[in-house]
Amino acid sequence: MPRRPRIAEADLTDALVRVVAGEGLDAVSVRSVARAAGVSAGAVQYYFPTKDALLHAAYRRVIDRVLARAARLPPLTRPRDFVRALLLELLPLDDEREAELRVGLAFSARSPFSEPLAELYTEGYRTLISALEAGLRMAVDQGVAAPEVDPRRDAVAAAATADGLAWHALCAPTALSRDEIVRALDAHLDRLFPPAGEH
């Protein structure tokens, strides 16, 4: 049985994410990941014997990192603050989130043709929608949401708004500034959470 490499699996998947974020899916190979991690090809193959295993691990890693940050969001008393913070995690507003988005978009395009990737995408999406729906339901219960808010419907719409902004920000980086992205998201949230006295 091969000896366990000294590098951790998580370090390899982080190196893999860097390869995908910087060079795209076509650049992924055992050798490119080994080079990015500073280890031998054998160390990579110990954990990931095939390229498909590598790709699945990269997608899983990015989804887990986003969900972990979302789970660490403080229990804010204002539902709007919670929903806003959650949606901001989906936008490329710093280097870490931009790299994750590059990986996420690359794999999302493959999800319709890969059952394992589609399952990962579905799991992450359902978790996001559930969290947004909980925040919007809290807003309705506290009487701080617009009268027409439907928690489930508007959770889906809010996620789609953030996804659209993220897509355009990544694919047309000079078209929108980070401030414009945040202002557009806030304008959408203003319709769900109008200022006091306006609902």
N, C-alpha and C positions, 0 to 999 in steps of 0.2 A: 504494500500500500504506500502511495507517495507520501513523503513527509509534509506536514502542514506548513505552508509558507509563513514567514514572520509578519507579512503585511496582513492587515485585517480586510475582510470582504468589503466593509463599508468604505475603506480607503480606495479600494479598486473601483467601486461603483462611482465614487466621487471623481476619480480620474477619468472614468468612462463618460461621465456627464460633461466634464471639461472638453473632451474630444468632440462630443456631439455638438455642444454649444459653440465651439470655436470653428469646427470644420464640417459639421453636418454628418448625417447618418452614413453616407458613403465612405467616410474616412474611418469608420469603426472596424477594427480588426484586433485580433489578439495582440499583434505586435504594436499597434498604435496605442492601445490601452496600457500595455506593459511599459512602453516608452514614457507615457504621461505619468505613470505611477512610479517610475524609476525602479522597476523590478524585472525579473525574467518573464519570458512568455510562459514558461512552465508554471509560474506562480498564478498567472491569470487563468490558465487552463485548469488549475486545481479547483477553482471555484466555478468557472464558466467554461465548460468543455466545448460549447458551440457558440457561434455568433448570435444565434437566436437567444441563447441564455444571457449573453451580454446585453442585447437590446432590451430584453424584458427587465433585467436588473436595473438598467439606466432609467427606464420609465417608472418603475416601482420606486426608485430612490427619489426622483423628483416629486412624485405625488406624495410620498411620505414626508418629505421635507416641508412642503407647503401645508399639508394637513397638521404637521406637528407645530408649526408656527401659529396656525389658526387655533389650535387647541390651547396654546399658551396665552391667547389674548385675555387680558384681564376681564373679570366679570363686571363690565361697565354698567352703571345704573341707567344710562340713556341708551335705549335700543338703537337709535340712529348711530351713536358712536360705535357700537358693536358691529352693526351692518357695514358701516363705512370702513372700519379697520379690516374686516374680513375681505371686502372687495379690493381694498388697496393691496392685499397680498397677491392678487392676480395680475397686477399691473407692473410693467418693467420700469420701476422708479429707482432702482439701484442696480449695481452690477450683478448681485446674486439673483434677484428676481428676473432680470433680463436673461441671464444664462438659463435659468429654469424654464422660462417661457420659450426660449429657442428649442430646448429639448422637448418640451411639451407639445409645441406645434409640429415639430418634426415627426413625433410619434403619433399624434392625433391623425395626421394624414394617412398613416398606415393602419389605424385601428379598424376601419371598415373591412380590411382584408386579413385581419389577424384576430382570431377569437381570444387568445390570451391578452393581447393589448386592448381589445375592446372591453374585456372584463375589468381590467385595471382602470380604464377610462370611466366606465360606468360606476365603479365603486367610488372613485374620487368625486365624480359629478354628483352622485346621490348624497354623499357626505356634505358637500358644499351647499346643495339646495336645502337639505335638512337644517343646517346651521342658519342659513339666511331666513328660512321660513320661521324658525324659532324666534329669531330677533324681530321679525315683522309681526308675529303673533303677540309677542310681548308688547310691541308698540300699540297694537290694536287694544289689548287688554288694559293698557295704561292710558288710553285715550289720547295718544300723541301721534297717531297715524292719520293720514287723510281718510275721510269717510269711505272713499271708494276702494281702499286697499284690501286686496285679497292676499293673505300671506303666501299661499302656495304659488299662485299666478305671478305675483310680483317678485317672489324669490327667483323664479325662472327668468323673468324679464331683467332683474337686476344683474344676475349672473351673465346673461347675454350681453348686456350693456358693457360690463367690464371686459368680457371676452372680445367684443368688437373693438373697444378702445385699445386693448392690449395688442390685438392683431395688427391694427393700423400703425400703432406706435413702433412695433417691431419691423414691419415690412416697409414702412415709409418713415424712417426715423427723422427726416428733416421736415416732415409735414406738420408734426405736432410737437410742441414742447411738453415737458413734464408738467408744467403748470397748467397748460391747456387740458391735458388729460385729466388732471385732478379736478379742475373746474367743471369739466363736462360731467364727470361722475357726480360731483356735488349738485349740479343742476338736476340730475335725475333723482337724487336723494331728496332734494327740496320738494319734489312732487309727491314723494311718499311720506315725508315728515315735514309738513309746512310749519312755519314759525307759529308760536302760540298766538291764538286769536284769529288764525286764518283757516281753521277747520272746525 
